[in-house]
Amino acid sequence: MTRLEQVTIVVVEDDVASRQSLTTVLEAEGARVVAAADAEQGIEAALDLAPDAIVCDIDLPAMDGFYLIQRLREDEIRNDRLPAVAIAITGHADEAYRLRSIGEGFHHFMRKPADPERLVTLIADAVGARAVG
């Protein structure tokens, strides 16, 4: 059985190659993936789908991943929905970015390029825990 079967994931990444590779990896594990190129599309998809997880680049054009996660968390609270598992992906290596990501509402933080095996395991475990919790 694939590890992400029945899991809906929104991937928000402005780099086309990265977006495609993340989508391919997650779909290969059975996930239903909706990919977005910017924060606005990502918010729209997330509000529409109420996904199990969101994988979001921090550095996006116009509005960044921090803006997206704030909007998503506000909507989840307003609609009394279980929070989506949120994973920030960024090229920034410094600790300040990781701390800000967690502080803003992301659950996990990964440096680019994301390790596919680690990402899939992280999502599978987190979504599994969310279902039990």
C-alpha positions as CSV (number, residue, x, y, z in Angstrom):
1,M,0.0,0.0,0.0
2,T,1.2,3.5,-0.7
3,R,1.9,5.6,2.3
4,L,-0.1,8.7,1.4
5,E,-3.3,7.1,0.0
6,Q,-6.4,9.1,0.8
7,V,-4.2,12.1,1.7
8,T,-4.8,15.5,0.1
9,I,-1.8,17.8,-0.2
10,V,-1.4,21.3,-1.5
11,V,2.1,22.0,-2.8
12,V,3.0,25.7,-3.1
13,E,6.3,26.3,-4.9
14,D,7.1,29.0,-7.5
15,D,10.0,27.0,-9.1
16,V,8.4,24.9,-11.9
17,A,11.0,22.0,-11.6
18,S,10.7,21.8,-7.8
19,R,6.9,22.0,-8.0
20,Q,6.8,19.1,-10.5
21,S,9.3,16.9,-8.6
22,L,7.4,17.4,-5.3
23,T,4.1,16.6,-7.0
24,T,5.6,13.5,-8.7
25,V,7.1,12.2,-5.4
26,L,3.8,12.7,-3.4
27,E,1.6,11.3,-6.1
28,A,3.8,8.2,-6.4
29,E,2.9,7.5,-2.8
30,G,-0.8,7.8,-3.5
31,A,-1.5,11.4,-2.5
32,R,-4.0,13.6,-4.2
33,V,-1.8,16.7,-5.0
34,V,-2.9,20.2,-6.0
35,A,0.1,22.3,-7.0
36,A,0.1,26.1,-6.9
37,A,2.7,28.5,-8.2
38,D,2.1,31.3,-5.7
39,A,0.6,32.1,-2.3
40,E,-2.7,33.3,-3.7
41,Q,-3.3,30.1,-5.7
42,G,-2.1,28.1,-2.7
43,I,-4.5,29.8,-0.3
44,E,-7.4,29.4,-2.8
45,A,-6.6,25.6,-3.1
46,A,-6.2,25.2,0.7
47,L,-9.4,27.0,1.5
48,D,-11.2,25.0,-1.2
49,L,-9.9,21.6,-0.3
50,A,-9.2,21.7,3.4
51,P,-6.1,19.5,2.7
52,D,-4.6,17.1,5.1
53,A,-1.2,18.7,4.5
54,I,0.4,21.7,2.9
55,V,4.0,21.8,1.6
56,C,4.9,25.4,1.1
57,D,8.0,27.3,-0.1
58,I,8.7,30.3,2.1
59,D,10.1,32.6,-0.6
60,L,7.2,33.1,-3.0
61,P,6.6,36.0,-5.4
62,A,4.2,38.8,-4.1
63,M,3.1,37.1,-0.9
64,D,5.4,34.7,1.0
65,G,4.7,31.4,2.7
66,F,4.3,33.2,6.1
67,Y,1.3,35.1,4.7
68,L,-0.2,31.9,3.3
69,I,0.1,30.0,6.6
70,Q,-1.5,32.9,8.6
71,R,-4.5,33.0,6.2
72,L,-4.9,29.2,6.3
73,R,-4.7,29.1,10.1
74,E,-7.3,31.9,10.5
75,D,-9.6,30.1,8.1
76,E,-9.2,26.8,10.0
77,I,-10.0,28.5,13.3
78,R,-13.0,30.4,11.9
79,N,-14.4,27.2,10.4
80,D,-13.5,24.9,13.3
81,R,-11.4,22.6,11.1
82,L,-8.5,20.4,12.1
83,P,-5.3,22.2,11.2
84,A,-3.5,20.9,8.1
85,V,0.0,19.5,8.7
86,A,2.2,22.3,7.3
87,I,5.7,21.9,6.1
88,A,7.8,24.9,5.2
89,I,10.5,24.3,2.5
90,T,13.1,26.9,2.0
91,G,16.6,27.5,0.7
92,H,17.4,29.5,3.9
93,A,19.6,27.6,6.3
94,D,19.6,29.9,9.3
95,E,17.9,29.0,12.5
96,A,15.9,32.3,12.6
97,Y,14.0,31.1,9.6
98,R,13.2,27.8,11.1
99,L,12.0,29.4,14.4
100,R,9.9,32.0,12.5
101,S,8.3,29.2,10.4
102,I,7.3,27.3,13.5
103,G,6.2,30.5,15.2
104,E,4.0,31.5,12.2
105,G,2.1,28.2,12.2
106,F,4.2,25.6,10.2
107,H,4.7,22.3,12.0
108,H,7.9,21.3,10.2
109,F,10.7,22.9,8.4
110,M,12.9,21.4,5.6
111,R,15.8,22.8,3.7
112,K,15.8,22.7,-0.1
113,P,16.2,20.4,-1.8
114,A,13.8,18.4,0.3
115,D,14.7,14.8,0.7
116,P,11.8,12.9,-0.9
117,E,11.9,9.9,1.5
118,R,12.1,12.2,4.5
119,L,9.3,14.3,3.2
120,V,6.9,11.4,2.5
121,T,7.7,9.8,5.9
122,L,7.1,13.1,7.7
123,I,3.7,13.7,6.0
124,A,2.6,10.1,6.5
125,D,3.5,10.2,10.2
126,A,2.1,13.6,10.9
127,V,-1.2,13.0,9.0
128,G,-1.5,9.6,10.8
129,A,-1.0,11.3,14.2
130,R,-3.5,14.0,13.2
131,A,-6.2,11.4,12.4
132,V,-5.6,9.7,15.8
133,G,-5.3,12.9,17.8
